[in-house]
Amino acid sequence: MSKPVKAVGLLSGGLDSTIAAAMLMRQGIEIQGLTFYTGFCVVEHNRRSKTRKRKKPVRNEALQAGAKLDLPVEMIDISGPDYLKVLTDPKYGYGKTVNPCIDCRIFMFRRARQYMDEIGAQFMFTGEVLGQRPMSQRRQPMNVIDRDAELDGLLLRPLSAKRLPPTVPEQEGWVDREQLGDIQGRSRQKQMEMAEEYGIEDYPSPAGGCCYLTDENFGRRILDFFEYEGKENLTMDDVMLLKIGRHFRVKPDVKVVMGREEGENKFLERYTPGRWRLETKDVTGPTTLVEGHPSDDDLRQIAGMTVRYAGSKADPDTPVACHYEDTERILEPSPVEESVLEAWRI
Amino acid sequence: MIQPVMTLDTYGLLCPVPIMKTASAIREIAVGEVLEVLADDPQILEDMPAWCASNGHALLDTIEEGEEYRLFVKKVK
């Protein structure tokens, strides 16, 4: 008996990649799932930062899909300086916000191809659907991505395969092209029918904006960082902070990040070293981090902002504790006009 | 009594990092041996069973001690 053909499947755990895996499993392909940790996934961030009192935990969908389909899933951490270069200097530019989708795809597919070679798989596949996403899932960008990622025809997109030129796995007869899909566009109707056919239940609803880089608020904050702090200085710690809380640019060299709920406050506390941390005394309020070099007047105003967003038990004179490394100062807050606050808001 | 041959400390780390570290650590032990994972991110209670199920390992036990967790993973293959 000949050895089964092995493929690496880029698995997000969403409906499309789960169906793509199920289609190929039905054809007898041995599948190794692969998922990347980028640091920009909205779901992953919500899992990390929101309050721990939530009744229903947010699941890692890729792992859940692997468990459901009984296929192994490898998680690879690609967050780091090389991936950040994709964000700061994309060859193919940004989409509507600061989303370098084409460059990101190329980066991921190159890494997936490397992994494919490492484990001795013959080809790789995704759940991509032609025309589903505006930037990276149109025919022309797909060609660019495949070329720049040096995939050599080894990437199969099972859901739209019949609408695309035959790939190596189809030409070699490893998979039967006739049994692959011809889906195009944004409707999920066909995928839902297929999910029923394959017995796939309990799948996540279509995510759409599942990446922070497509989020307008996050995009504004990234551009603010590029302008005032320099894109070459961006680190993953900065990225983590850009995703959370309220942000205010008080001065070119003073920025405020303020938690909006208990989970965010706890998350921000992890980033205290090297920053001022402000908290209201005796009454519940936000955790406020200050980046840069605030003057005493700045700190009093930021204390005022902290009181402004504290609970109803705080009044304008509520004292605010300011911590920096091992020192603590108690400040009387200076009120900040709403119009000033709005002007500072990023 | 479960006898782990290795203990992985992931205190302070948030998922999926503890899972990725578990995947690396499990490669260092032999089939049949047990890895103990220490964690304080409650998401691991969702992720570890799913990771074990998808990758064919056995989650023998999970002990919750307040906000800290000890998970015992047996390498099956």
Contacts between the chains, C-beta under 8 A, distances in Angstrom:
chain1	res1	chain2	res2	distance
A	33	B	54	7.1
A	37	B	16	5.6
A	37	B	17	7.7
A	37	B	20	6.9
A	44	B	16	6.9
A	47	B	14	7.7
A	47	B	15	6.5
A	47	B	43	5.3
A	48	B	14	4.6
A	48	B	15	7.5
A	48	B	43	7.8
A	52	B	42	5.9
A	52	B	67	8.0
A	57	B	42	6.9
A	57	B	43	6.0
A	57	B	45	7.2
A	57	B	46	4.8
A	58	B	43	7.5
A	59	B	46	5.4
A	59	B	47	7.9
A	59	B	50	7.4
A	60	B	15	6.9
A	60	B	16	6.0
A	60	B	19	7.6
A	60	B	43	7.6
A	60	B	46	7.0
A	60	B	47	5.1
A	60	B	50	6.7
A	63	B	16	8.0
A	63	B	19	7.3
A	63	B	47	5.7
A	63	B	50	3.8
A	63	B	51	5.3
A	63	B	54	6.0
A	64	B	50	5.2
A	66	B	50	7.0
A	66	B	51	7.8
A	66	B	53	7.5
A	66	B	54	3.0
A	66	B	55	7.4
A	67	B	49	7.6
A	67	B	50	4.5
A	67	B	51	8.0
A	67	B	53	3.7
A	67	B	54	4.6
A	69	B	54	7.9
A	70	B	53	7.8
A	70	B	54	7.3
A	71	B	54	6.4
A	72	B	54	5.7
A	72	B	55	4.7
A	72	B	56	6.7
A	73	B	51	7.3
A	73	B	54	4.8
A	73	B	55	6.8
A	74	B	23	7.0
A	75	B	16	5.6
A	75	B	19	6.2
A	75	B	20	5.0
A	75	B	23	6.6
A	76	B	20	7.7
A	77	B	17	7.4
A	77	B	20	5.7
